[in-house]
Amino acid sequence: MAHSFEIYFTGRDDPRNGCIVIGEDTKPVFFEFETQYLSPSSARTTISSNRHPVAALHWLNGGLGVATIGDREIPMTHLVQQGSSTSARRFPSADGHHYEWRKCHTDPRSIARFQKLSQATPIGPSHGILQYSFSHDLLLLEALVTLNLNRWLDG
C-alpha cells in the first residue's frame, strides 16, 4: 500500500525523552515525548501534541506500567502483545481493531512504516521517518505511542 504521509523523528534519538515528531498529513503534525523521573522507581513520559498533553506513559520499577491515551487507561503490556509472528507486536486501538508493528518493510497490507534514517530534512536533522496511509488523529497517536514503546523495548 502506498504511504501518503510522512512525519520525521527529530530531537533526541530516545523514544522516551526528547523525541520530537513533526511533519504534515492533512494538517501539521507535532508531537513531543518528555520523561520526568518522579522517584528512583517511577517515571512519567508525557506525550504532547501542539504543546498540549494527549497521552502519558507511567513507568514502574524501570519497566512497563500504565498508559493513558486520551481518556483511556491501558496496561503498557497490552500495547506490546505478541502479534501474528515472532517479529510482530500488536496493540488494541480505541476503534476496536488490533494493529501490529512488524519488523518487515515489504508487507503490502501495511498502513504505516517506520524506518531509522539519518538525513537532513526541511525541518533539520532527522533520525527516523514514519510513513503512513491513514488520516485519523487518535490512531496516529496510538501508533506513535506503541512505536516508541517497541523502540524502547528493542533498544
Contacts in CASP RR format, 6 or more apart in sequence:
PFRMAT RR
TARGET T0000
AUTHOR 0000-0000-0000
METHOD contacts of the structure
MODEL  1
MAHSFEIYFTGRDDPRNGCIVIGEDTKPVFFEFETQYLSPSSARTTISSN
RHPVAALHWLNGGLGVATIGDREIPMTHLVQQGSSTSARRFPSADGHHYE
WRKCHTDPRSIARFQKLSQATPIGPSHGILQYSFSHDLLLLEALVTLNLN
RWLDG
1 108 0 8 1.000
1 109 0 8 1.000
1 110 0 8 1.000
1 111 0 8 1.000
1 133 0 8 1.000
2 133 0 8 1.000
3 112 0 8 1.000
3 113 0 8 1.000
3 131 0 8 1.000
3 132 0 8 1.000
3 133 0 8 1.000
4 25 0 8 1.000
4 132 0 8 1.000
4 133 0 8 1.000
4 135 0 8 1.000
5 24 0 8 1.000
5 25 0 8 1.000
5 131 0 8 1.000
5 132 0 8 1.000
5 133 0 8 1.000
5 135 0 8 1.000
6 23 0 8 1.000
6 129 0 8 1.000
6 130 0 8 1.000
6 131 0 8 1.000
7 21 0 8 1.000
7 22 0 8 1.000
7 23 0 8 1.000
7 24 0 8 1.000
7 25 0 8 1.000
7 29 0 8 1.000
7 129 0 8 1.000
7 130 0 8 1.000
7 132 0 8 1.000
8 21 0 8 1.000
8 22 0 8 1.000
8 23 0 8 1.000
8 121 0 8 1.000
8 123 0 8 1.000
8 126 0 8 1.000
8 128 0 8 1.000
8 129 0 8 1.000
8 130 0 8 1.000
9 19 0 8 1.000
9 20 0 8 1.000
9 21 0 8 1.000
9 126 0 8 1.000
9 127 0 8 1.000
9 128 0 8 1.000
9 129 0 8 1.000
9 130 0 8 1.000
10 20 0 8 1.000
10 21 0 8 1.000
10 22 0 8 1.000
10 121 0 8 1.000
10 123 0 8 1.000
10 124 0 8 1.000
10 125 0 8 1.000
10 126 0 8 1.000
10 127 0 8 1.000
11 18 0 8 1.000
11 19 0 8 1.000
11 20 0 8 1.000
11 127 0 8 1.000
12 18 0 8 1.000
12 19 0 8 1.000
13 19 0 8 1.000
13 127 0 8 1.000
14 33 0 8 1.000
15 33 0 8 1.000
15 147 0 8 1.000
15 148 0 8 1.000
15 149 0 8 1.000
15 151 0 8 1.000
15 152 0 8 1.000
16 33 0 8 1.000
16 35 0 8 1.000
16 43 0 8 1.000
16 45 0 8 1.000
16 57 0 8 1.000
16 148 0 8 1.000
16 152 0 8 1.000
17 33 0 8 1.000
17 34 0 8 1.000
17 35 0 8 1.000
17 45 0 8 1.000
18 32 0 8 1.000
18 33 0 8 1.000
18 34 0 8 1.000
18 35 0 8 1.000
19 32 0 8 1.000
19 33 0 8 1.000
19 148 0 8 1.000
20 30 0 8 1.000
20 31 0 8 1.000
20 32 0 8 1.000
20 33 0 8 1.000
21 29 0 8 1.000
21 30 0 8 1.000
21 31 0 8 1.000
21 32 0 8 1.000
21 33 0 8 1.000
21 130 0 8 1.000
21 144 0 8 1.000
22 29 0 8 1.000
22 30 0 8 1.000
22 31 0 8 1.000
22 123 0 8 1.000
23 29 0 8 1.000
23 30 0 8 1.000
23 123 0 8 1.000
25 132 0 8 1.000
25 135 0 8 1.000
25 140 0 8 1.000
26 135 0 8 1.000
28 50 0 8 1.000
29 49 0 8 1.000
29 140 0 8 1.000
30 49 0 8 1.000
30 50 0 8 1.000
30 51 0 8 1.000
31 47 0 8 1.000
31 48 0 8 1.000
31 49 0 8 1.000
31 54 0 8 1.000
31 141 0 8 1.000
31 144 0 8 1.000
32 47 0 8 1.000
32 48 0 8 1.000
32 51 0 8 1.000
33 45 0 8 1.000
33 46 0 8 1.000
33 47 0 8 1.000
33 148 0 8 1.000
34 45 0 8 1.000
34 46 0 8 1.000
34 48 0 8 1.000
35 43 0 8 1.000
35 44 0 8 1.000
35 45 0 8 1.000
35 46 0 8 1.000
35 59 0 8 1.000
36 43 0 8 1.000
36 44 0 8 1.000
36 46 0 8 1.000
37 43 0 8 1.000
38 44 0 8 1.000
41 60 0 8 1.000
41 61 0 8 1.000
41 62 0 8 1.000
42 58 0 8 1.000
42 59 0 8 1.000
42 60 0 8 1.000
42 61 0 8 1.000
42 62 0 8 1.000
43 58 0 8 1.000
43 59 0 8 1.000
43 62 0 8 1.000
44 56 0 8 1.000
44 57 0 8 1.000
44 58 0 8 1.000
44 59 0 8 1.000
45 56 0 8 1.000
45 57 0 8 1.000
45 59 0 8 1.000
46 53 0 8 1.000
46 55 0 8 1.000
46 56 0 8 1.000
47 53 0 8 1.000
47 54 0 8 1.000
47 55 0 8 1.000
47 56 0 8 1.000
47 57 0 8 1.000
47 141 0 8 1.000
47 144 0 8 1.000
47 145 0 8 1.000
48 54 0 8 1.000
49 141 0 8 1.000
54 69 0 8 1.000
54 70 0 8 1.000
54 141 0 8 1.000
55 67 0 8 1.000
55 68 0 8 1.000
55 69 0 8 1.000
55 70 0 8 1.000
55 141 0 8 1.000
55 145 0 8 1.000
56 67 0 8 1.000
56 68 0 8 1.000
57 65 0 8 1.000
57 66 0 8 1.000
57 67 0 8 1.000
57 68 0 8 1.000
57 76 0 8 1.000
57 145 0 8 1.000
57 149 0 8 1.000
58 65 0 8 1.000
58 66 0 8 1.000
58 67 0 8 1.000
58 68 0 8 1.000
59 65 0 8 1.000
60 66 0 8 1.000
64 75 0 8 1.000
64 76 0 8 1.000
64 77 0 8 1.000
64 80 0 8 1.000
64 149 0 8 1.000
65 75 0 8 1.000
65 76 0 8 1.000
65 77 0 8 1.000
66 73 0 8 1.000
66 74 0 8 1.000
66 75 0 8 1.000
66 76 0 8 1.000
67 73 0 8 1.000
67 74 0 8 1.000
67 75 0 8 1.000
67 76 0 8 1.000
67 79 0 8 1.000
67 145 0 8 1.000
67 149 0 8 1.000
69 94 0 8 1.000
69 138 0 8 1.000
69 141 0 8 1.000
69 142 0 8 1.000
69 145 0 8 1.000
70 138 0 8 1.000
70 141 0 8 1.000
72 94 0 8 1.000
74 92 0 8 1.000
76 149 0 8 1.000
78 91 0 8 1.000
78 92 0 8 1.000
79 91 0 8 1.000
79 92 0 8 1.000
79 145 0 8 1.000
79 146 0 8 1.000
79 149 0 8 1.000
80 89 0 8 1.000
80 91 0 8 1.000
80 146 0 8 1.000
80 149 0 8 1.000
80 150 0 8 1.000
80 153 0 8 1.000
81 89 0 8 1.000
81 90 0 8 1.000
81 91 0 8 1.000
82 88 0 8 1.000
82 89 0 8 1.000
82 90 0 8 1.000
83 89 0 8 1.000
83 90 0 8 1.000
83 100 0 8 1.000
84 90 0 8 1.000
84 100 0 8 1.000
85 102 0 8 1.000
87 102 0 8 1.000
87 103 0 8 1.000
87 104 0 8 1.000
88 100 0 8 1.000
88 101 0 8 1.000
88 102 0 8 1.000
88 103 0 8 1.000
89 100 0 8 1.000
89 101 0 8 1.000
89 146 0 8 1.000
89 150 0 8 1.000
90 98 0 8 1.000
90 99 0 8 1.000
90 100 0 8 1.000
90 101 0 8 1.000
91 98 0 8 1.000
91 99 0 8 1.000
91 100 0 8 1.000
91 101 0 8 1.000
91 142 0 8 1.000
91 146 0 8 1.000
92 98 0 8 1.000
93 99 0 8 1.000
93 138 0 8 1.000
93 139 0 8 1.000
93 142 0 8 1.000
94 138 0 8 1.000
94 142 0 8 1.000
95 136 0 8 1.000
95 138 0 8 1.000
95 139 0 8 1.000
99 111 0 8 1.000
99 139 0 8 1.000
99 142 0 8 1.000
99 143 0 8 1.000
99 146 0 8 1.000
101 114 0 8 1.000
101 146 0 8 1.000
101 147 0 8 1.000
101 150 0 8 1.000
102 110 0 8 1.000
105 113 0 8 1.000
105 115 0 8 1.000
111 132 0 8 1.000
111 133 0 8 1.000
111 134 0 8 1.000
112 130 0 8 1.000
112 131 0 8 1.000
112 132 0 8 1.000
112 133 0 8 1.000
112 134 0 8 1.000
112 143 0 8 1.000
113 130 0 8 1.000
113 131 0 8 1.000
113 132 0 8 1.000
114 128 0 8 1.000
114 129 0 8 1.000
114 130 0 8 1.000
114 131 0 8 1.000
114 147 0 8 1.000
115 128 0 8 1.000
115 129 0 8 1.000
115 131 0 8 1.000
116 127 0 8 1.000
116 128 0 8 1.000
117 126 0 8 1.000
117 127 0 8 1.000
117 128 0 8 1.000
117 129 0 8 1.000
118 125 0 8 1.000
118 126 0 8 1.000
118 127 0 8 1.000
118 128 0 8 1.000
119 125 0 8 1.000
119 126 0 8 1.000
119 129 0 8 1.000
120 126 0 8 1.000
130 143 0 8 1.000
130 144 0 8 1.000
130 147 0 8 1.000
132 140 0 8 1.000
132 143 0 8 1.000
134 140 0 8 1.000
END
